[in-house]
Amino acid sequence: MSPTASGRVVHYIGDPMCSWCWGIAPAIKAVADFCTAAGVTFRITMGGLRAGGGDLWNAEFKAFLRQEWSKIAQMTGQPFGFTLLDAPAFNYDTEPACRAVVVAQLLQARHHLPPTMALEFLAALQHKFYVDGQDPGEMRFYVEICASLGLDAAEFHEAFESAAAKQQTQQHFMRSREWGVRSFPTLLLERDGQFIPLAVGYVSAEQLLSRLRQQLG
């Protein structure tokens, strides 16, 4: 993960099933677009919010999610559906969704696809989970997303189940911890070997871009 010749990399550390990461998604797109125009590398690292699951799918947890999602929808204007909360059972394990984004990055590199593709994949995943209430732990979840982005679903499935993808996903989680990230979303600017926080938690696109421009000089 060496920086570019310019020595500038914006790192976005998040999790597809982190509700604040869905709330900040439009701002992340604005930052990625800015980076493309400014010649700054933009990289996504998966943090593993609830990797392995473990939360009981009970009335208390579902009430917490409903309250949190309602608050984020009101604050950010991002759409939320609540049909998932009616499911009798659900494993809130975020590792498969994180691994799916890692696989999108692998296929992006393998096929020399546009650098924006992985972020588009992440946004589509988030929309299908938060708005449509579908389960990202099921392979069928990704078929339409792959089709919309020109990815081969069979190749995606093979890569998703591979030991290499699982290992790279764990490397993402380790990197996040090594950087000292404790909450999602987090944005860091890597400049000349130093890591400068741009955001820890939700901030608006205007705030993010202002901070980034200031740090870039």
C-alpha positions in Angstrom: 0.0 0.0 0.0 2.7 2.5 -0.9 1.7 6.0 -1.6 1.8 7.5 -5.0 4.6 9.6 -6.4 2.8 12.7 -5.1 2.9 11.1 -1.6 -0.9 11.8 -1.1 -3.5 9.1 -0.4 -6.9 9.5 1.1 -7.9 6.4 3.0 -11.6 5.7 3.7 -12.0 3.1 6.5 -15.6 1.9 6.9 -17.9 -1.1 6.8 -20.8 -1.7 4.4 -23.1 -2.6 7.4 -22.1 0.4 9.5 -25.2 2.7 9.3 -23.2 5.9 9.7 -21.1 4.8 6.7 -24.3 4.7 4.7 -25.2 8.1 6.0 -21.9 9.6 4.9 -21.9 7.8 1.5 -22.7 10.9 -0.6 -19.8 12.8 1.1 -17.5 9.9 0.4 -18.4 10.0 -3.3 -17.7 13.8 -3.3 -14.3 13.2 -1.8 -13.5 10.4 -4.3 -14.5 12.6 -7.2 -12.4 15.4 -5.8 -9.4 13.0 -5.5 -9.8 11.9 -9.1 -9.8 15.4 -10.3 -6.9 16.5 -8.1 -4.6 13.5 -8.8 -4.9 12.2 -5.2 -5.2 8.4 -4.7 -8.4 7.3 -3.0 -8.4 3.9 -1.2 -11.0 2.0 0.6 -10.2 -0.2 3.6 -12.8 -2.4 5.3 -12.9 -2.1 9.1 -15.0 -5.1 10.1 -17.5 -3.5 12.4 -19.2 -6.7 13.5 -17.0 -9.3 11.8 -18.2 -12.7 13.0 -21.5 -11.4 14.2 -22.5 -12.2 17.8 -25.3 -9.8 18.4 -28.6 -11.5 19.4 -31.3 -10.7 16.8 -33.8 -9.8 19.5 -36.3 -7.0 20.2 -33.7 -4.9 22.1 -31.1 -5.0 19.2 -33.8 -4.4 16.6 -35.1 -1.4 18.6 -31.6 0.0 18.8 -31.1 -0.3 15.0 -34.5 1.3 14.3 -33.7 4.3 16.5 -30.2 4.6 15.1 -31.3 4.3 11.5 -34.1 6.9 12.0 -31.7 9.3 13.6 -29.2 8.9 10.7 -31.9 9.3 8.1 -33.1 12.5 9.7 -29.6 13.9 10.0 -28.2 12.9 6.6 -31.2 12.6 4.3 -30.1 9.1 3.3 -33.0 6.7 2.7 -33.6 3.7 5.0 -36.1 0.9 4.7 -36.9 -1.0 7.9 -38.2 -4.3 6.4 -35.0 -6.1 7.6 -36.1 -5.5 11.2 -39.2 -7.6 10.6 -37.1 -10.7 9.7 -37.5 -13.4 12.4 -33.8 -14.2 12.2 -30.7 -12.4 10.9 -26.9 -12.8 11.5 -25.4 -9.3 11.7 -22.0 -10.5 10.6 -20.3 -7.8 8.6 -17.4 -10.0 7.3 -19.2 -11.2 4.2 -20.1 -7.7 3.1 -16.6 -6.4 3.8 -15.2 -9.4 1.8 -17.5 -8.6 -1.1 -16.0 -5.1 -1.3 -12.5 -6.6 -1.2 -13.4 -8.9 -4.0 -14.7 -6.0 -6.0 -11.3 -4.4 -5.5 -9.5 -7.6 -6.6 -11.6 -7.8 -9.8 -11.1 -4.1 -10.5 -7.4 -4.6 -10.4 -7.5 -7.9 -12.4 -9.5 -6.4 -15.2 -8.1 -2.9 -15.1 -11.6 -1.4 -14.4 -12.1 2.3 -13.5 -10.9 3.1 -10.0 -14.4 4.3 -9.1 -15.9 0.8 -9.5 -15.2 -0.4 -6.0 -16.9 2.6 -4.4 -19.9 2.2 -6.7 -20.0 -1.5 -5.6 -19.9 -0.4 -2.0 -22.7 2.1 -2.5 -24.9 -0.4 -4.3 -24.3 -3.0 -1.5 -25.3 -0.4 1.1 -28.4 0.6 -0.7 -29.5 -3.0 -1.1 -29.0 -3.7 2.6 -30.3 -0.5 4.1 -33.1 0.4 1.8 -34.1 -3.0 0.3 -33.5 -5.0 3.5 -31.7 -7.8 1.7 -29.0 -10.1 3.3 -25.4 -9.5 2.1 -24.5 -12.8 3.6 -26.3 -14.6 0.7 -24.6 -14.9 -2.6 -27.7 -14.1 -4.6 -27.5 -10.6 -3.0 -24.6 -9.7 -5.3 -25.9 -11.0 -8.7 -27.7 -7.8 -9.7 -24.9 -5.6 -8.3 -22.4 -7.5 -10.4 -24.6 -7.2 -13.5 -25.0 -3.4 -13.0 -21.2 -2.9 -12.8 -20.2 -5.3 -15.6 -18.8 -7.9 -13.3 -19.1 -11.6 -14.0 -21.2 -13.1 -11.2 -19.6 -16.5 -11.5 -16.1 -15.0 -11.3 -17.2 -12.9 -8.3 -18.7 -16.0 -6.5 -15.5 -18.0 -7.1 -13.3 -15.1 -5.8 -15.7 -14.5 -2.8 -15.3 -18.1 -1.6 -11.5 -18.1 -2.1 -9.0 -18.3 0.7 -7.2 -15.3 -0.8 -10.2 -13.1 -0.5 -10.8 -14.2 3.1 -7.1 -13.5 3.9 -7.1 -10.1 2.2 -10.3 -9.1 4.2 -8.5 -10.0 7.4 -5.6 -7.9 6.3 -8.0 -5.0 5.8 -9.2 -5.4 9.4 -5.6 -5.6 10.7 -4.6 -2.5 8.8 -7.5 -0.6 10.2 -6.4 -1.5 13.7 -2.8 -0.7 13.0 -3.9 2.8 12.0 -5.6 3.1 15.3 -9.1 3.4 13.8 -11.7 2.9 16.6 -14.9 4.0 14.9 -16.4 4.1 11.4 -16.4 6.0 9.1 -12.9 7.3 9.4 -11.0 9.3 6.7 -7.2 9.7 6.8 -4.9 11.7 4.6 -1.6 9.9 4.1 1.0 12.5 3.1 4.7 11.9 3.0 4.4 9.0 5.4 2.2 10.8 7.9 -1.5 10.1 8.6 -3.7 13.1 9.2 -7.3 12.6 10.4 -9.9 14.2 8.1 -12.9 12.8 9.8 -13.8 10.4 12.6 -17.5 9.8 12.4 -20.1 11.6 10.3 -19.2 15.0 8.7 -20.8 16.7 5.7 -19.3 16.8 2.2 -18.6 20.5 2.6 -16.6 20.0 5.8 -14.7 17.0 4.4 -13.7 18.8 1.2 -12.7 21.9 3.1 -10.5 20.0 5.4 -8.9 18.0 2.5 -8.2 21.2 0.5 -6.7 22.8 3.6 -4.4 19.8 4.2 -3.4 19.6 0.6 -2.5 23.3 0.6 
